[in-house]
Amino acid sequence: FLQLKPQGKILESHVTIGNNWCQDAGIYEFTMGATGKKVKGRYSFVYVFEDGEWKISHHHSSVMPEPTMPQAITEEEVRNLFQLWNSALATEDAD
């Protein structure tokens, strides 16, 4: 990963602040300097204030799943989807 010379940018950030701790979770994107490829990922950081400085207590990253292409569906197929729900009601089987 580091050989690709990644440079990150935060796209979406949700911060929570506590007493001597804070959390930042969201989505970031890395541009690989070696190839120009872009990769989005989810992230979370938990920081703690310890020995007079902020330190990373926890970090997690995972690559965003690739988007799937929607499958074509007809109006009749959409209307028939109701039967899945209706049949589950009749059998009391949620699956």
C-alpha positions in Angstrom: 0.0 0.0 0.0 2.7 2.5 1.0 4.6 1.7 -2.2 1.7 3.2 -4.1 2.3 6.6 -2.4 -1.2 7.2 -1.1 -2.5 10.6 -0.3 -5.8 10.7 1.7 -8.6 13.2 1.8 -11.6 13.0 4.2 -14.9 13.1 2.3 -17.3 12.6 5.2 -16.6 13.0 8.9 -18.7 12.4 12.0 -17.0 13.6 15.2 -17.9 12.7 18.8 -16.1 14.4 21.7 -15.9 13.1 25.2 -13.9 13.7 28.3 -10.2 13.1 27.3 -11.3 11.1 24.2 -12.8 11.8 20.8 -13.9 9.8 17.8 -13.9 10.5 14.1 -15.6 8.1 11.7 -16.5 8.6 8.1 -15.4 8.0 4.5 -12.0 9.0 3.0 -10.5 8.6 -0.4 -6.9 7.9 -1.2 -5.3 8.8 -4.5 -2.3 6.6 -5.3 0.5 8.8 -6.4 2.2 6.0 -8.2 -0.8 5.1 -10.4 -3.4 7.9 -10.0 -6.0 5.3 -8.9 -8.6 6.4 -6.4 -9.8 4.2 -3.6 -12.6 5.1 -1.1 -12.8 3.6 2.3 -14.7 3.7 5.6 -12.6 4.7 8.6 -12.8 5.2 12.4 -10.3 6.7 14.8 -10.6 6.9 18.6 -8.1 9.3 20.2 -7.3 9.6 23.9 -5.6 12.4 25.8 -2.7 10.6 27.6 0.5 11.9 29.1 -0.2 15.4 27.9 -0.9 14.6 24.2 -3.5 13.1 21.9 -2.8 9.5 20.8 -4.6 7.1 18.5 -6.2 4.5 20.7 -8.0 2.7 17.9 -8.1 2.8 14.1 -10.0 0.8 11.5 -10.2 1.1 7.7 -12.0 -0.9 5.1 -12.3 -0.4 1.4 -15.8 0.6 0.2 -17.6 -2.2 -1.6 -17.8 -1.7 -5.4 -21.2 -0.4 -6.5 -23.4 -2.9 -8.2 -25.2 -2.2 -11.4 -28.9 -2.2 -11.0 -30.6 -5.1 -12.7 -33.3 -4.3 -15.2 -36.8 -5.1 -14.0 -40.2 -4.8 -15.6 -43.3 -3.2 -14.1 -44.9 -6.7 -13.9 -41.9 -8.0 -12.0 -42.2 -5.1 -9.6 -45.8 -5.7 -9.0 -45.1 -9.4 -8.4 -42.6 -8.5 -5.7 -45.6 -7.7 -3.5 -46.4 -11.4 -3.6 -43.2 -12.2 -1.7 -44.4 -10.0 1.2 -48.0 -11.2 0.9 -46.9 -14.8 0.9 -44.8 -14.2 4.0 -47.8 -12.8 5.8 -49.8 -15.9 5.0 -47.2 -18.3 6.2 -45.9 -16.0 9.0 -42.4 -16.8 7.7 -40.3 -13.6 7.5 -37.7 -15.2 5.2 
